[in-house]
């Protein structure tokens, strides 16, 4: 029931979150085989209103995630919580 083997390419992802720190993309559960390529991830709100602190957050149970040629504007570009990376 997870989103295995999906590709997200050539997208604009911006201004996520309205309370607390948010991620532009969040990979949860045991999802695997993902590809993120040629995306722009950013927060265009005024600096004091920005909530999208992480570009891509990969949670600890996630499997393989391929990141290629993404343009990420965030305090933390990629937050990889996996203990061992596939």
MOPAC internal coordinates of N, CA, C and O (Angstrom, degrees):
PM7 1SCF
backbone

  N    0.0000 0     0.00 0     0.00 0    0    0    0
  C    1.4463 1     0.00 0     0.00 0    1    0    0
  C    1.5262 1   111.71 1     0.00 0    2    1    0
  O    1.2310 1   119.66 1  -170.62 1    3    2    1
  N    1.3187 1   118.25 1     9.38 1    3    2    1
  C    1.4661 1   121.00 1   179.01 1    5    3    2
  C    1.5302 1   109.31 1   -94.95 1    6    5    3
  O    1.2310 1   120.90 1   -11.30 1    7    6    5
  N    1.3052 1   115.89 1   168.70 1    7    6    5
  C    1.4637 1   121.70 1  -177.92 1    9    7    6
  C    1.5172 1   112.38 1   -87.87 1   10    9    7
  O    1.2310 1   119.68 1  -123.91 1   11   10    9
  N    1.3306 1   118.22 1    56.09 1   11   10    9
  C    1.4610 1   122.33 1  -178.50 1   13   11   10
  C    1.5243 1   111.76 1   -66.84 1   14   13   11
  O    1.2310 1   121.84 1   -27.80 1   15   14   13
  N    1.3390 1   114.08 1   152.20 1   15   14   13
  C    1.4655 1   123.10 1   170.71 1   17   15   14
  C    1.5332 1   113.07 1    54.03 1   18   17   15
  O    1.2310 1   120.59 1  -131.12 1   19   18   17
  N    1.3016 1   116.48 1    48.88 1   19   18   17
  C    1.4688 1   121.11 1   176.68 1   21   19   18
  C    1.5151 1   110.08 1  -113.49 1   22   21   19
  O    1.2310 1   121.40 1   -24.77 1   23   22   21
  N    1.3327 1   114.92 1   155.23 1   23   22   21
  C    1.4654 1   121.98 1   177.89 1   25   23   22
  C    1.5174 1   109.08 1  -124.38 1   26   25   23
  O    1.2310 1   121.35 1   -42.59 1   27   26   25
  N    1.3158 1   115.03 1   137.41 1   27   26   25
  C    1.4581 1   121.91 1   175.18 1   29   27   26
  C    1.5277 1   105.59 1  -123.28 1   30   29   27
  O    1.2310 1   120.64 1   -70.09 1   31   30   29
  N    1.3321 1   116.39 1   109.91 1   31   30   29
  C    1.4543 1   120.93 1  -174.29 1   33   31   30
  C    1.5242 1   111.40 1  -131.00 1   34   33   31
  O    1.2310 1   121.31 1   -38.29 1   35   34   33
  N    1.3456 1   115.10 1   141.71 1   35   34   33
  C    1.4611 1   122.67 1   171.38 1   37   35   34
  C    1.5265 1   112.84 1    59.18 1   38   37   35
  O    1.2310 1   120.42 1  -133.13 1   39   38   37
  N    1.3230 1   116.80 1    46.87 1   39   38   37
  C    1.4627 1   121.62 1   179.62 1   41   39   38
  C    1.5190 1   111.04 1  -116.82 1   42   41   39
  O    1.2310 1   121.39 1   -20.94 1   43   42   41
  N    1.3130 1   114.95 1   159.06 1   43   42   41
  C    1.4571 1   122.95 1   171.53 1   45   43   42
  C    1.5248 1   106.89 1  -110.56 1   46   45   43
  O    1.2310 1   120.94 1   -61.44 1   47   46   45
  N    1.3241 1   115.81 1   118.56 1   47   46   45
  C    1.4688 1   121.88 1  -179.58 1   49   47   46
  C    1.5177 1   105.77 1  -121.06 1   50   49   47
  O    1.2310 1   120.61 1   -63.32 1   51   50   49
  N    1.3420 1   116.43 1   116.68 1   51   50   49
  C    1.4576 1   117.38 1  -175.63 1   53   51   50
  C    1.5231 1   112.11 1  -148.65 1   54   53   51
  O    1.2310 1   122.44 1   -24.57 1   55   54   53
  N    1.3400 1   112.94 1   155.43 1   55   54   53
  C    1.4637 1   123.09 1   170.91 1   57   55   54
  C    1.5275 1   113.74 1    61.25 1   58   57   55
  O    1.2310 1   120.41 1  -138.15 1   59   58   57
  N    1.3244 1   116.83 1    41.85 1   59   58   57
  C    1.4591 1   120.75 1   176.61 1   61   59   58
  C    1.5183 1   110.82 1   -80.71 1   62   61   59
  O    1.2310 1   120.89 1   -30.40 1   63   62   61
  N    1.3150 1   115.89 1   149.60 1   63   62   61
  C    1.4577 1   122.49 1   175.40 1   65   63   62
  C    1.5037 1   112.75 1    91.11 1   66   65   63
  O    1.2310 1   121.59 1   -33.20 1   67   66   65
  N    1.3340 1   114.55 1   146.80 1   67   66   65
  C    1.4590 1   119.76 1   174.16 1   69   67   66
  C    1.5222 1   111.69 1  -135.33 1   70   69   67
  O    1.2310 1   120.21 1   166.89 1   71   70   69
  N    1.3449 1   117.20 1   -13.11 1   71   70   69
  C    1.4637 1   121.71 1   177.58 1   73   71   70
  C    1.5201 1   108.28 1  -138.61 1   74   73   71
  O    1.2310 1   120.06 1   -54.01 1   75   74   73
  N    1.3035 1   117.48 1   125.99 1   75   74   73
  C    1.4597 1   120.44 1   178.69 1   77   75   74
  C    1.5164 1   112.10 1    68.97 1   78   77   75
  O    1.2310 1   121.24 1     1.09 1   79   78   77
  N    1.3380 1   115.24 1  -178.91 1   79   78   77
  C    1.4596 1   120.46 1  -179.22 1   81   79   78
  C    1.5229 1   110.95 1   -74.89 1   82   81   79
  O    1.2310 1   120.95 1   -46.58 1   83   82   81
  N    1.3118 1   115.79 1   133.42 1   83   82   81
  C    1.4653 1   121.87 1  -178.64 1   85   83   82
  C    1.5242 1   109.27 1  -122.75 1   86   85   83
  O    1.2310 1   121.31 1   -13.65 1   87   86   85
  N    1.3374 1   115.11 1   166.35 1   87   86   85
  C    1.4631 1   122.01 1   174.76 1   89   87   86
  C    1.5196 1   108.81 1  -112.81 1   90   89   87
  O    1.2310 1   120.90 1   -34.86 1   91   90   89
  N    1.3261 1   115.89 1   145.14 1   91   90   89
  C    1.4570 1   119.93 1   175.17 1   93   91   90
  C    1.5203 1   110.72 1   -64.42 1   94   93   91
  O    1.2310 1   120.98 1   135.53 1   95   94   93
  N    1.3374 1   115.74 1   -44.47 1   95   94   93
  C    1.4653 1   122.84 1   175.89 1   97   95   94
  C    1.5179 1   106.86 1  -130.85 1   98   97   95
  O    1.2310 1   120.52 1   -43.34 1   99   98   97
  N    1.3140 1   116.61 1   136.66 1   99   98   97
  C    1.4694 1   121.30 1   177.18 1  101   99   98
  C    1.5259 1   108.43 1  -128.79 1  102  101   99
  O    1.2310 1   120.71 1   -57.91 1  103  102  101
  N    1.3339 1   116.25 1   122.09 1  103  102  101
  C    1.4627 1   122.41 1   178.49 1  105  103  102
  C    1.5219 1   106.72 1  -101.01 1  106  105  103
  O    1.2310 1   120.78 1   -62.39 1  107  106  105
  N    1.3287 1   116.11 1   117.61 1  107  106  105
  C    1.4699 1   121.11 1  -174.42 1  109  107  106
  C    1.5229 1   111.26 1  -117.27 1  110  109  107
  O    1.2310 1   121.66 1   -12.44 1  111  110  109
  N    1.3306 1   114.43 1   167.56 1  111  110  109
  C    1.4575 1   121.10 1   174.66 1  113  111  110
  C    1.5159 1   112.06 1    63.06 1  114  113  111
  O    1.2310 1   120.94 1    26.63 1  115  114  113
  N    1.3175 1   115.81 1  -153.37 1  115  114  113
  C    1.4579 1   121.83 1  -176.84 1  117  115  114
  C    1.5289 1   111.92 1   -96.67 1  118  117  115
  O    1.2310 1   120.70 1  -153.07 1  119  118  117
  N    1.2917 1   116.27 1    26.93 1  119  118  117
  C    1.4601 1   121.79 1   179.72 1  121  119  118
  C    1.5286 1   109.81 1   -59.53 1  122  121  119
  O    1.2310 1   120.48 1   -40.61 1  123  122  121
  N    1.3381 1   116.69 1   139.39 1  123  122  121
  C    1.4692 1   120.56 1  -177.53 1  125  123  122
  C    1.5265 1   110.16 1  -145.98 1  126  125  123
  O    1.2310 1   122.00 1   -17.57 1  127  126  125
  N    1.3219 1   113.78 1   162.43 1  127  126  125
  C    1.4549 1   119.75 1   175.95 1  129  127  126
  C    1.5198 1   113.88 1    74.63 1  130  129  127
  O    1.2310 1   120.25 1  -146.62 1  131  130  129
  N    1.3357 1   117.14 1    33.38 1  131  130  129
  C    1.4669 1   120.80 1  -178.76 1  133  131  130
  C    1.5218 1   110.86 1   -94.90 1  134  133  131
  O    1.2310 1   121.02 1   -30.87 1  135  134  133
  N    1.3253 1   115.66 1   149.13 1  135  134  133
  C    1.4564 1   122.28 1   175.55 1  137  135  134
  C    1.5287 1   107.93 1  -129.97 1  138  137  135
  O    1.2310 1   120.81 1   -54.15 1  139  138  137
  N    1.3241 1   116.06 1   125.85 1  139  138  137
  C    1.4645 1   122.73 1   173.84 1  141  139  138
  C    1.5205 1   106.10 1  -117.86 1  142  141  139
  O    1.2310 1   120.46 1   -66.44 1  143  142  141
  N    1.3377 1   116.73 1   113.56 1  143  142  141
  C    1.4626 1   120.92 1  -173.17 1  145  143  142
  C    1.5272 1   110.78 1  -136.20 1  146  145  143
  O    1.2310 1   121.41 1   -45.88 1  147  146  145
  N    1.3355 1   114.92 1   134.12 1  147  146  145
  C    1.4696 1   122.48 1   173.30 1  149  147  146
  C    1.5276 1   113.55 1    57.45 1  150  149  147
  O    1.2310 1   120.26 1  -141.27 1  151  150  149
  N    1.3183 1   117.11 1    38.73 1  151  150  149
  C    1.4609 1   120.99 1   177.39 1  153  151  150
  C    1.5196 1   110.08 1  -101.63 1  154  153  151
  O    1.2310 1   120.67 1   -26.00 1  155  154  153
  N    1.3056 1   116.32 1   154.00 1  155  154  153
  C    1.4588 1   122.66 1   171.92 1  157  155  154
  C    1.5242 1   106.39 1  -110.41 1  158  157  155
  O    1.2310 1   121.26 1   -56.62 1  159  158  157
  N    1.3378 1   115.20 1   123.38 1  159  158  157
  C    1.4652 1   121.13 1  -178.82 1  161  159  158
  C    1.5204 1   106.68 1  -124.33 1  162  161  159
  O    1.2310 1   120.60 1   -60.52 1  163  162  161
  N    1.3393 1   116.46 1   119.48 1  163  162  161
  C    1.4639 1   118.98 1  -174.48 1  165  163  162
  C    1.5268 1   110.89 1  -159.22 1  166  165  163
  O    1.2310 1   121.90 1   -10.87 1  167  166  165
  N    1.3192 1   113.97 1   169.13 1  167  166  165
  C    1.4655 1   121.83 1   174.56 1  169  167  166
  C    1.5187 1   106.28 1  -125.84 1  170  169  167
  O    1.2310 1   120.37 1   -64.27 1  171  170  169
  N    1.3306 1   116.89 1   115.73 1  171  170  169
  C    1.4642 1   121.20 1  -174.73 1  173  171  170
  C    1.5320 1   113.02 1   -98.60 1  174  173  171
  O    1.2310 1   120.40 1  -177.15 1  175  174  173
  N    1.3263 1   116.83 1     2.85 1  175  174  173
  C    1.4668 1   119.20 1   179.13 1  177  175  174
  C    1.5223 1   110.30 1   -70.19 1  178  177  175
  O    1.2310 1   120.66 1   -14.35 1  179  178  177
  N    1.3133 1   116.34 1   165.65 1  179  178  177
  C    1.4627 1   121.04 1   176.82 1  181  179  178
  C    1.5328 1   108.91 1   -55.33 1  182  181  179
  O    1.2310 1   119.51 1   -34.97 1  183  182  181
  N    1.3367 1   118.54 1   145.03 1  183  182  181
  C    1.4686 1   120.85 1  -175.70 1  185  183  182
  C    1.5300 1   115.00 1   -48.36 1  186  185  183
  O    1.2310 1   119.82 1   139.56 1  187  186  185
  N    1.2982 1   117.94 1   -40.44 1  187  186  185
  C    1.4708 1   120.45 1  -178.31 1  189  187  186
  C    1.5321 1   112.83 1   -73.37 1  190  189  187
  O    1.2310 1   119.61 1   166.02 1  191  190  189
  N    1.3259 1   118.35 1   -13.98 1  191  190  189
  C    1.4673 1   122.11 1  -178.44 1  193  191  190
  C    1.5284 1   112.82 1  -103.59 1  194  193  191
  O    1.2310 1   120.01 1   176.47 1  195  194  193
  N    1.3234 1   117.59 1    -3.53 1  195  194  193
  C    1.4689 1   120.80 1  -175.84 1  197  195  194
  C    1.5249 1   112.00 1   -69.74 1  198  197  195
  O    1.2310 1   120.91 1   -45.97 1  199  198  197
  N    1.3208 1   115.87 1   134.03 1  199  198  197
  C    1.4690 1   122.36 1   178.02 1  201  199  198
  C    1.5238 1   112.05 1  -119.15 1  202  201  199
  O    1.2310 1   120.00 1   161.30 1  203  202  201
  N    1.3164 1   117.61 1   -18.70 1  203  202  201
  C    1.4601 1   121.67 1  -177.61 1  205  203  202
  C    1.5310 1   108.82 1   -80.89 1  206  205  203
  O    1.2310 1   120.80 1   -97.33 1  207  206  205
  N    1.3293 1   116.08 1    82.67 1  207  206  205
  C    1.4614 1   122.52 1  -174.27 1  209  207  206
  C    1.5281 1   113.26 1   -83.18 1  210  209  207
  O    1.2310 1   120.40 1   157.33 1  211  210  209
  N    1.3300 1   116.85 1   -22.67 1  211  210  209
  C    1.4659 1   122.40 1  -178.30 1  213  211  210
  C    1.5159 1   108.49 1  -121.71 1  214  213  211
  O    1.2310 1   120.57 1   -46.50 1  215  214  213
  N    1.3165 1   116.51 1   133.50 1  215  214  213
  C    1.4598 1   119.68 1   177.27 1  217  215  214
  C    1.5187 1   111.61 1   -71.02 1  218  217  215
  O    1.2310 1   120.83 1   119.82 1  219  218  217
  N    1.3508 1   116.01 1   -60.18 1  219  218  217
  C    1.4602 1   121.77 1   179.15 1  221  219  218
  C    1.5247 1   107.95 1  -130.75 1  222  221  219
  O    1.2310 1   120.46 1   -56.37 1  223  222  221
  N    1.3197 1   116.72 1   123.63 1  223  222  221
  C    1.4686 1   122.25 1   176.46 1  225  223  222
  C    1.5289 1   108.03 1  -110.73 1  226  225  223
  O    1.2310 1   121.18 1   -58.07 1  227  226  225
  N    1.3392 1   115.35 1   121.93 1  227  226  225
  C    1.4620 1   121.61 1   178.31 1  229  227  226
  C    1.5223 1   106.75 1  -109.58 1  230  229  227
  O    1.2310 1   120.47 1   -67.15 1  231  230  229
  N    1.3268 1   116.70 1   112.85 1  231  230  229
  C    1.4623 1   120.55 1  -176.06 1  233  231  230
  C    1.5254 1   111.01 1   -77.06 1  234  233  231
  O    1.2310 1   120.83 1   -15.61 1  235  234  233
  N    1.3208 1   116.01 1   164.39 1  235  234  233
  C    1.4654 1   121.98 1  -164.39 1  237  235  234
  C    1.5262 1   116.58 1   -62.86 1  238  237  235
  O    1.2310 1   118.47 1   155.10 1  239  238  237
  N    1.3049 1   120.52 1   -24.90 1  239  238  237
  C    1.4604 1   121.30 1  -178.35 1  241  239  238
  C    1.5321 1   113.64 1   -92.33 1  242  241  239
  O    1.2310 1   120.23 1   176.22 1  243  242  241
  N    1.3135 1   117.17 1    -3.78 1  243  242  241
  C    1.4631 1   120.43 1  -177.41 1  245  243  242
  C    1.5214 1   111.11 1   -65.99 1  246  245  243
  O    1.2310 1   121.36 1   -28.99 1  247  246  245
  N    1.3158 1   115.00 1   151.01 1  247  246  245
  C    1.4588 1   121.54 1   176.66 1  249  247  246
  C    1.5141 1   110.89 1   -94.33 1  250  249  247
  O    1.2310 1   121.03 1    37.09 1  251  250  249
  N    1.3247 1   115.63 1  -142.91 1  251  250  249
  C    1.4588 1   121.29 1  -175.97 1  253  251  250
  C    1.5292 1   111.76 1   -63.69 1  254  253  251
  O    1.2310 1   121.25 1   -49.64 1  255  254  253
  N    1.3287 1   115.21 1   130.36 1  255  254  253
  C    1.4615 1   123.25 1   174.93 1  257  255  254
  C    1.5281 1   106.52 1  -134.58 1  258  257  255
  O    1.2310 1   120.52 1   -57.33 1  259  258  257
  N    1.3087 1   116.61 1   122.67 1  259  258  257
  C    1.4586 1   121.68 1   178.70 1  261  259  258
  C    1.5205 1   108.57 1  -102.29 1  262  261  259
  O    1.2310 1   120.87 1   -52.72 1  263  262  261
  N    1.3300 1   115.94 1   127.28 1  263  262  261
  C    1.4631 1   122.69 1   178.40 1  265  263  262
  C    1.5234 1   107.95 1  -116.97 1  266  265  263
  O    1.2310 1   120.26 1   -59.44 1  267  266  265
  N    1.3344 1   117.10 1   120.56 1  267  266  265
  C    1.4639 1   121.04 1  -178.41 1  269  267  266
  C    1.5213 1   111.33 1  -137.19 1  270  269  267
  O    1.2310 1   121.04 1   -55.33 1  271  270  269
  N    1.3119 1   115.61 1   124.67 1  271  270  269
  C    1.4627 1   122.79 1   169.85 1  273  271  270
  C    1.5227 1   114.26 1    54.71 1  274  273  271
  O    1.2310 1   120.41 1  -140.91 1  275  274  273
  N    1.3274 1   116.82 1    39.09 1  275  274  273
  C    1.4601 1   121.07 1   175.20 1  277  275  274
  C    1.5204 1   109.18 1   -91.25 1  278  277  275
  O    1.2310 1   120.40 1   -37.20 1  279  278  277
  N    1.3033 1   116.84 1   142.80 1  279  278  277
  C    1.4606 1   122.83 1   175.41 1  281  279  278
  C    1.5274 1   106.79 1  -101.90 1  282  281  279
  O    1.2310 1   120.83 1   -67.61 1  283  282  281
  N    1.3401 1   116.02 1   112.39 1  283  282  281
  C    1.4559 1   120.13 1  -173.83 1  285  283  282
  C    1.5225 1   109.60 1  -121.95 1  286  285  283
  O    1.2310 1   120.85 1   -55.27 1  287  286  285
  N    1.3270 1   115.99 1   124.73 1  287  286  285
  C    1.4565 1   122.81 1   175.53 1  289  287  286
  C    1.5227 1   106.88 1  -115.43 1  290  289  287
  O    1.2310 1   120.80 1   -78.26 1  291  290  289
  N    1.3381 1   116.07 1   101.74 1  291  290  289
  C    1.4674 1   121.88 1  -179.77 1  293  291  290
  C    1.5194 1   107.74 1  -162.78 1  294  293  291
  O    1.2310 1   120.76 1   -20.74 1  295  294  293
  N    1.3464 1   116.16 1   159.26 1  295  294  293
  C    1.4666 1   119.00 1   176.20 1  297  295  294
  C    1.5171 1   110.47 1   -55.29 1  298  297  295
  O    1.2310 1   120.83 1   136.72 1  299  298  297
  N    1.3419 1   116.01 1   -43.28 1  299  298  297
  C    1.4597 1   122.08 1   176.45 1  301  299  298
  C    1.5190 1   106.83 1  -119.49 1  302  301  299
  O    1.2310 1   120.27 1   -64.54 1  303  302  301
  N    1.3175 1   117.09 1   115.46 1  303  302  301
  C    1.4686 1   119.90 1  -177.87 1  305  303  302
  C    1.5262 1   111.11 1   -67.43 1  306  305  303
  O    1.2310 1   120.30 1   127.30 1  307  306  305
  N    1.3420 1   117.03 1   -52.70 1  307  306  305
  C    1.4633 1   121.65 1   179.38 1  309  307  306
  C    1.5214 1   108.03 1  -133.52 1  310  309  307
  O    1.2310 1   121.05 1   -54.63 1  311  310  309
  N    1.3170 1   115.60 1   125.37 1  311  310  309
  C    1.4723 1   121.32 1   175.78 1  313  311  310
  C    1.5321 1   106.50 1  -111.69 1  314  313  311
  O    1.2310 1   121.05 1   -75.28 1  315  314  313
  N    1.3181 1   115.60 1   104.72 1  315  314  313
  C    1.4660 1   121.59 1  -176.02 1  317  315  314
  C    1.5286 1   107.94 1  -103.30 1  318  317  315
  O    1.2310 1   120.08 1   -72.32 1  319  318  317
  N    1.3176 1   117.46 1   107.68 1  319  318  317
  C    1.4620 1   122.74 1  -176.40 1  321  319  318
  C    1.5265 1   112.61 1   -92.31 1  322  321  319
  O    1.2310 1   119.91 1  -179.55 1  323  322  321
  N    1.3175 1   117.78 1     0.45 1  323  322  321
  C    1.4682 1   119.73 1   179.63 1  325  323  322
  C    1.5236 1   109.82 1   -68.47 1  326  325  323
  O    1.2310 1   120.65 1   -40.95 1  327  326  325
  N    1.3262 1   116.37 1   139.05 1  327  326  325
  C    1.4676 1   120.71 1   179.64 1  329  327  326
  C    1.5274 1   110.11 1   -72.80 1  330  329  327
  O    1.2310 1   120.71 1   135.77 1  331  330  329
  N    1.3036 1   116.24 1   -44.23 1  331  330  329
  C    1.4581 1   120.86 1   174.96 1  333  331  330
  C    1.5202 1   106.79 1  -123.99 1  334  333  331
  O    1.2310 1   121.12 1   -45.90 1  335  334  333
  N    1.2888 1   115.46 1   134.10 1  335  334  333
  C    1.4603 1   119.34 1  -175.73 1  337  335  334
  C    1.5140 1   110.12 1   -97.38 1  338  337  335
  O    1.2310 1   120.38 1   -53.40 1  339  338  337
  N    1.3267 1   116.89 1   126.60 1  339  338  337
  C    1.4757 1   120.89 1   179.81 1  341  339  338
  C    1.5191 1   111.28 1   -63.75 1  342  341  339
  O    1.2310 1   120.10 1   180.00 1  343  342  341

